[in-house]
Amino acid sequence: MFAYDDYHRLRSAELRREAEQARLVREATRTARAARRTRRRGSGAGQDGAEAESHTGGPERRRFTPAA
């Protein structure tokens, strides 16, 4: 069996690798979002900007009837 110090060292190294991987994923996501944002703003000439505000609005009529 591993001594506690060996286990602790291995676990610490594993946690550092996981943290580094998470940082790389966040950085890649942030970069991709920035690129999409730049593309939308740069190619938005002549468009109404619907892509930039894709989360606004909603269904025009209610899905369910209101309770009486």
N, C-alpha and C positions, 0 to 999 in steps of 0.2 A: 504494500500500500504506500501511497504517497504520504510524505510527512506534510503537516499543515502548511509549512512554508512553501513547499513545492506546489501544493494545490492552490495556495493563495497567489503565487506567481503566475501559474497557468491561467487562473480565472481572471486576474488583472489584465493579462495580455489579451485574453479573449474579449473582455469588455472594451479595451482600447481599440481592438480591431472593429468591433461592432459600432463603436462611436464614430470611428473614422469613416466606415461605410455609410452610416447615417448622414454624416456631414457631406460626403460626396453626392449622395442622392439629393439632399436638400439643395446643394449648389447646382446640380444639373437641372432640377426642377425650376429653380429661380432663373437660371439662364434661359431655359426654354420659354418660360412665361414672358421674360423680357423680350425675347426675339419675336414671339407672337404679337406682343403689344406694339413693338416697333413696326412690324409688318402691317398691322391693322392701321396704325396711324399714318404710315407712309403711303399705303395703297388706298387710303380712304378718300382720295380726291374724286368727287363726283358721286360718292355714295352717301346714303342718308345716315350712316353710322349705326346701322342696326346690329352689325356684328359686335361693336364695342359695347352695346347695351343689351346683350342677349338675355339677361336675367330680369329685365323689367317687363311689366305688363302681365298678362296671364289670359286665362279664358275670358271671353267677352260675356258669356252668360254663366250663371251658376250651375254647378254640377248637380247639386241636390236642391230640392225645393226647401224654402225656409220653414222652420217649425211654426205651427200656428199658435 
